[in-house]
Structure formats: structure tokens, C-alpha cells
Amino acid sequence: MAQSPAYTACMNPILQALKELGGSGTIQEISERATTIMGLSEAQLAVPHGDKNFSEVAYRMAWARTYLKNAGLINNSSRGVWALTPQGQHTDHIDERWVVQQVKKLRPAKAKEKEPLPDVALPSPPIAPAEDQWREDLLNVLRSIDPGQFERLCQRILRESGFVEVNVSGRSGDGGIDGTGILRLQGMVSFHVLFQCKRWQGPVGPSVIRDFRGAMVGRADKGLVITTGSFTRDAQKEATRDGAPPIDLVDGEQLVDLLRNLKLGIRTQRVERVVVEHDWFKEI
């Protein structure tokens, strides 16, 4: 099996990716740029994280982002956009061991006793990054529903996103086309879209994109493939190949973000924080 990079080995590529992206980017943009910088192969990108719904590389990059955030080099918004902090903007290269040490200082004393300082060569820290726990839970739910439910969910997502006349075919043998819809822009321009739903755990390869394109030629302006898994680098290249009808791709990470933004099956809970105002008591 291909060897995945250690989470610490992803830190500097993530910083470099953010700089090349202009200081901010989505998880997908950062991951794609960072994997290119690291020169990772398709075999490395395809290694799953245990029996989970995401790759080992994605898991370790999530860890790297968490450590860089706790070290004050990057931060993220509620909309899933990551950005360099002022400190990160002025940092060209970091010592990964320093980042690990900074994060360890933030842990409670008991946690420090139980968890030794991770070595730079370790593949991953001993606990799961909190930032991605809800994503993993949601992907597990999406993979547990039957194909018909997943198709209806995709239909609902498209409708909530501004599509009209969204229909699910509910049948097989149509070249992988699961449904149709129309996207109207400003009430003037419209695009006929064919979509395909892939409730997969592993990555979607280029052959799926080629077959789908062959089925949609002459029937729509654009194509859309939605999966709970991921897309290989070759699949992404095939989707944007010059001279071919364009196909947009929505992977598992983007899918859970869509559900969160649309508040479909997602509820955000806010925890109340109590702050003592010392100055108030001094003025009594």
C-alpha cells in the first residue's frame, strides 16, 4: 500500500498553498494545491483512512490545519474558508516540531501527562481533530441511507440552491444520469443540467466522468456529479478537459458544507460563555 505523508509533513505545504492562493482558500483548494506541492501520487491520494469515508491524506491534512491554527498561523471562518493570520503571512517556513510544542502547551495538564509529544515522523496524533468530527458523522449518515434517499437529498439540495424543475429519474440504465434540473441566473439565463449521485466511500475515477459525459452529450448544457467520497486527480482533469462539455464535481467535503450552509439536517448549537468583568466590581 502507498505510504501517506505524516501530518507534520503537510504543514509547510499548506502554508505555501495558502500563500499561492492569495492568503485564503477552501479546504478543497488548499488540499489540491498542497498535494501538488508535495507531489503525491494517485495511489497515495486513494488510501482510505481505515474504514472511514475520507482518505488518509485528507485526515492528516485536517490534523495539520488544526495544529497550524492552534499555533496561530492560520484560522478558519464558519463558512469553511481558511486564511493566513498576520503571523502566518510573515512566515515562509516553520519548524514542525515547534508547532507541535506550541499545541502541547495549550493542552490541559492531565492531557500532557497522558499524551507524550508526538514525533515528527508519526503518521497522525492519537485523537481525532474536533473540526472534522461532525463531518465524519454526517458522511456516515449519508452513506447509511439508501440510494433513493440520497437521490432525493441531492434533489432537495439543488432546489434549495436555486435550481428549478429538478427531477429524479429513479431508474438505472440511463448512462448514469440520475436526474435533471434547470439553473436560472437573474431570471434571464438558464442552463439545463444533468446530475449523477454517487453514494460512494472510495474515490470516483475518470471512467465515471467519461461515461457520464457520453450520456449527457446533446442533452444538457452542463453536468454535475455529487459523491459522498472524493474524486481522483485524473477525474478532476477529465471533468475540465478542453473541448469537452464541462462537468462540475461535488465531493464529500463540499457536500457536507452545502448541507451546513443550507441548514439541511444540520443544527448549530452555541455554547454560552460566562466572563467575569473585574472592572465592574472595582467601580461599585
BELPE-V822089 format. One record per backbone hydrogen bond with DSSP energy under -0.5 kcal/mol. CO is the residue of the C=O (numbers start at 1). NH is the residue of the N-H. If there is no record, write none. Layout:
co:CO nh:NH
co:CO nh:NH
This chain:
co:6 nh:9
co:6 nh:10
co:7 nh:10
co:8 nh:11
co:8 nh:12
co:10 nh:14
co:11 nh:15
co:12 nh:16
co:13 nh:17
co:14 nh:18
co:15 nh:19
co:16 nh:20
co:17 nh:21
co:18 nh:23
co:19 nh:22
co:23 nh:84
co:25 nh:82
co:26 nh:30
co:27 nh:31
co:28 nh:32
co:29 nh:33
co:30 nh:34
co:31 nh:35
co:32 nh:36
co:33 nh:37
co:34 nh:38
co:35 nh:39
co:35 nh:40
co:41 nh:45
co:42 nh:46
co:44 nh:47
co:47 nh:56
co:48 nh:50
co:49 nh:52
co:54 nh:49
co:55 nh:59
co:56 nh:60
co:57 nh:61
co:58 nh:62
co:59 nh:63
co:60 nh:64
co:61 nh:65
co:62 nh:66
co:63 nh:67
co:64 nh:68
co:65 nh:69
co:66 nh:70
co:67 nh:71
co:68 nh:73
co:68 nh:74
co:69 nh:72
co:73 nh:85
co:75 nh:83
co:77 nh:80
co:80 nh:27
co:80 nh:82
co:81 nh:77
co:82 nh:25
co:83 nh:75
co:85 nh:89
co:86 nh:90
co:88 nh:91
co:90 nh:92
co:94 nh:96
co:95 nh:98
co:95 nh:99
co:96 nh:100
co:97 nh:101
co:98 nh:102
co:99 nh:103
co:100 nh:104
co:101 nh:105
co:102 nh:106
co:103 nh:106
co:103 nh:107
co:104 nh:107
co:108 nh:112
co:109 nh:113
co:110 nh:114
co:111 nh:115
co:114 nh:116
co:119 nh:122
co:122 nh:7
co:123 nh:7
co:129 nh:132
co:130 nh:133
co:130 nh:134
co:132 nh:136
co:133 nh:137
co:134 nh:138
co:135 nh:139
co:136 nh:140
co:137 nh:141
co:138 nh:142
co:139 nh:143
co:140 nh:144
co:141 nh:144
co:141 nh:145
co:146 nh:150
co:147 nh:151
co:148 nh:152
co:149 nh:153
co:150 nh:154
co:151 nh:155
co:152 nh:156
co:153 nh:157
co:154 nh:158
co:155 nh:159
co:156 nh:160
co:157 nh:161
co:158 nh:163
co:159 nh:162
co:162 nh:184
co:164 nh:182
co:165 nh:167
co:167 nh:180
co:174 nh:177
co:176 nh:178
co:178 nh:169
co:178 nh:170
co:179 nh:195
co:180 nh:167
co:181 nh:193
co:182 nh:164
co:182 nh:184
co:183 nh:191
co:184 nh:186
co:185 nh:188
co:185 nh:189
co:189 nh:185
co:191 nh:183
co:191 nh:193
co:192 nh:221
co:192 nh:222
co:193 nh:181
co:194 nh:224
co:195 nh:178
co:195 nh:179
co:196 nh:198
co:196 nh:226
co:197 nh:199
co:198 nh:200
co:198 nh:228
co:202 nh:230
co:204 nh:232
co:205 nh:208
co:205 nh:209
co:206 nh:210
co:207 nh:211
co:208 nh:212
co:209 nh:213
co:210 nh:214
co:211 nh:215
co:212 nh:216
co:213 nh:217
co:216 nh:219
co:216 nh:220
co:222 nh:194
co:223 nh:248
co:224 nh:196
co:225 nh:250
co:226 nh:198
co:229 nh:252
co:230 nh:204
co:232 nh:236
co:233 nh:237
co:234 nh:238
co:235 nh:239
co:236 nh:240
co:237 nh:240
co:238 nh:241
co:239 nh:247
co:241 nh:244
co:246 nh:223
co:248 nh:225
co:250 nh:227
co:251 nh:255
co:252 nh:256
co:253 nh:257
co:254 nh:258
co:255 nh:259
co:256 nh:260
co:257 nh:261
co:258 nh:262
co:259 nh:263
co:259 nh:264
co:260 nh:263
co:263 nh:265
co:267 nh:269
co:270 nh:272
co:273 nh:275
co:276 nh:278
co:277 nh:280
co:277 nh:281
co:278 nh:282
co:279 nh:283
co:280 nh:283
co:281 nh:284
